[in-house]
Amino acid sequence: MTAHSNVMNRSAGFSLIELMVVISIAAILATLAVPSFQGMIASSNLTSTTNDLVATFARARSDAIRRGKRVTVCMSADGVQCTTSGAWSQGWIMFNDNDHSDANADVDADADETISAVAAALSNQLVIATKGSMPYVSYSADGQAKLMNGGSGAGTIRICSTSSALSNDTRARDIVINFLGRVNIVKPTGVAANCPAPT
C-alpha cells in the first residue's frame, strides 16, 4: 500500500520543467497566431464597412422608388449637412432630397428634408476614395443614380484598408454604381498600402 500511494503522489502534478515547456509552446503558438488574427480583424472591418455603405445605397434606392421622390447619400463630417470636401471616411448621411436644385447635395430643412441614416467617421485604418469627384450618390424616383442636374450618377467608390496585415490583393473593395443605380462589389488586385483612388 505504501508503494502504491507513493506512485500516486508523484504523478499528481506537473514538474517545473514540464510547465516551462508548455508555456514556451503556448508563447510560440501565440506569436504565430497574432499576425493572422490582425489580418482577420482588418478583413472583417473592410467587409463590414463595405456592407454598411452598400446597404445604405440599397436602402436609399428602395426609399426613392417607394416615395416616388429623390433620396440622396452624401459625405458628412457632422452627421447633419453634406460636404464636398474631404472623403467618405469622415462619415455619411442619407436623406429625403425633396429639393435637389442645388449643384451639390444639401439638406434643406425648409423643404422638409429629413435625415434617415447617419454613419460616423471611420477609425479602423480604412480609407474611402472615389473615381473623380463623387461627394454624393442620389437616386431618382425610378431608382437610377443621378447627378443634381439630372445626368448619370454612375461611379466607383473604393473602400481600402491601410493595414499591413492585408496583402495588396485583399486590401480593397470597389463599389461600382451603374447608371441604373445598381451596386456591384468588385475586389481589385494590386492595390498599394497607400490606398489610391480607383482608376
C-alpha positions in Angstrom: 0.0 0.0 0.0 2.9 2.4 0.7 4.5 1.8 -2.7 1.1 2.4 -4.4 0.4 5.7 -2.6 4.0 6.9 -3.3 3.4 6.5 -7.0 0.1 8.3 -6.8 1.7 11.3 -5.1 4.4 11.7 -7.7 2.0 11.7 -10.7 -0.5 14.1 -9.2 1.1 17.3 -10.5 3.5 18.9 -13.1 7.1 19.4 -12.7 8.6 22.9 -13.2 10.3 21.7 -16.4 7.1 20.4 -17.9 5.3 23.6 -17.0 8.1 25.7 -18.7 7.9 23.6 -21.9 4.1 24.1 -22.1 4.4 27.8 -21.5 7.1 28.1 -24.2 5.0 26.2 -26.8 2.0 28.4 -25.9 4.1 31.5 -26.4 5.3 30.3 -29.8 1.8 29.5 -31.0 0.5 32.9 -29.8 3.3 34.6 -31.7 2.4 32.8 -34.9 -1.4 33.4 -34.4 -1.3 37.2 -33.8 -0.5 38.3 -37.4 -3.2 36.0 -38.7 -5.6 37.4 -36.1 -4.7 41.0 -37.1 -5.4 40.1 -40.8 -8.7 38.6 -39.8 -9.7 41.8 -37.9 -8.6 44.1 -40.8 -10.5 42.0 -43.3 -13.6 41.9 -41.1 -13.5 45.8 -40.7 -13.2 46.1 -44.5 -16.1 43.8 -45.2 -18.3 45.3 -42.5 -17.8 48.9 -43.8 -18.3 47.9 -47.4 -21.6 46.1 -46.5 -22.7 49.2 -44.4 -22.2 51.5 -47.4 -23.8 49.1 -49.9 -26.8 48.7 -47.6 -27.2 52.5 -47.3 -27.2 52.8 -51.1 -29.7 49.9 -51.4 -31.9 51.5 -48.8 -31.7 54.9 -50.5 -32.6 53.4 -53.9 -35.5 51.5 -52.4 -36.8 54.5 -50.5 -36.6 56.7 -53.6 -38.7 54.2 -55.6 -41.2 53.8 -52.7 -41.5 57.5 -52.1 -41.5 58.5 -55.7 -39.0 61.2 -54.8 -35.3 61.6 -54.7 -33.2 60.2 -51.9 -29.5 61.1 -51.5 -26.5 59.7 -49.7 -23.7 62.2 -49.2 -20.4 62.6 -47.3 -20.9 64.3 -44.0 -18.4 65.4 -41.3 -21.0 66.3 -38.8 -23.9 64.0 -39.5 -26.2 66.9 -40.2 -25.1 68.5 -43.5 -23.4 67.3 -46.7 -19.9 68.3 -47.5 -18.0 68.4 -50.8 -14.5 68.4 -49.2 -12.7 65.5 -47.6 -13.6 61.9 -48.2 -16.4 59.4 -47.4 -14.2 58.2 -44.5 -15.5 61.2 -42.5 -18.9 59.6 -42.5 -22.1 59.9 -44.5 -25.8 60.6 -44.2 -28.9 59.6 -46.1 -31.8 62.0 -46.5 -35.0 62.6 -48.4 -33.9 65.1 -51.0 -37.2 66.8 -51.9 -35.5 69.9 -53.4 -32.5 68.8 -55.4 -32.0 72.0 -57.3 -28.5 72.8 -55.8 -25.4 71.9 -57.7 -24.4 69.7 -54.8 -26.4 67.6 -52.3 -27.6 69.7 -49.4 -30.1 69.0 -46.6 -32.7 71.8 -46.7 -34.9 71.9 -43.5 -37.3 74.3 -45.3 -38.0 71.7 -47.9 -38.9 69.1 -45.2 -35.8 67.1 -46.0 -35.2 64.6 -43.2 -32.1 62.6 -42.5 -32.9 58.9 -42.2 -29.4 57.4 -41.7 -26.1 58.6 -40.3 -22.7 56.8 -40.4 -19.9 58.1 -38.2 -16.3 58.7 -39.2 -14.2 55.6 -39.7 -11.4 54.9 -37.2 -10.2 51.5 -38.2 -7.4 52.1 -40.8 -9.9 52.4 -43.6 -9.8 54.9 -46.4 -12.7 55.6 -48.8 -11.7 57.2 -52.1 -13.7 57.8 -55.3 -13.0 57.8 -59.0 -13.2 61.5 -59.7 -15.3 63.9 -57.6 -18.2 62.0 -56.1 -19.4 63.7 -52.9 -22.9 62.1 -53.1 -24.9 59.4 -54.7 -28.5 60.4 -55.4 -31.4 58.1 -56.5 -34.3 59.4 -58.5 -37.9 58.1 -58.2 -37.1 55.5 -60.9 -34.2 54.1 -58.9 -31.5 55.5 -61.2 -28.3 57.1 -59.8 -28.5 60.8 -60.9 -26.5 63.9 -60.5 -28.3 67.0 -59.2 -28.6 68.3 -62.8 -30.2 65.0 -64.0 -27.0 63.5 -65.5 -25.9 60.0 -64.8 -24.6 59.5 -61.3 -22.7 56.3 -62.1 -19.3 55.9 -60.4 -16.9 53.9 -58.3 -16.2 54.2 -54.6 -13.2 52.3 -53.2 -13.0 51.2 -49.5 -9.4 50.2 -48.7 -7.5 49.1 -45.6 -4.0 50.5 -44.9 -3.3 47.6 -42.5 0.0 45.8 -43.1 -1.8 42.6 -42.2 -3.5 42.5 -45.6 -1.9 41.9 -48.9 -2.2 44.2 -51.9 -4.7 41.7 -53.4 -7.0 41.6 -50.4 -7.0 45.2 -49.0 -9.7 46.9 -51.1 -13.3 46.6 -52.4 -14.7 48.8 -55.1 -18.4 49.7 -55.0 -19.4 50.2 -58.6 -22.7 52.0 -59.1 -24.1 51.8 -62.7 -26.4 54.3 -64.3 -29.4 52.3 -63.3 -28.4 52.7 -59.7 -27.5 49.1 -59.2 -24.5 48.3 -57.0 -21.8 45.8 -57.7 -18.9 45.0 -55.4 -15.6 44.3 -57.1 -12.4 43.0 -55.4 -9.5 44.8 -57.1 -6.0 43.4 -57.0 -2.6 45.1 -56.7 -3.8 47.9 -54.6 -0.9 49.5 -52.8 -0.9 50.2 -49.0 -1.4 53.9 -49.5 -4.9 53.1 -50.9 -5.0 55.1 -54.2 -8.3 56.1 -55.7 -9.8 53.7 -58.3 -8.9 54.5 -61.9 
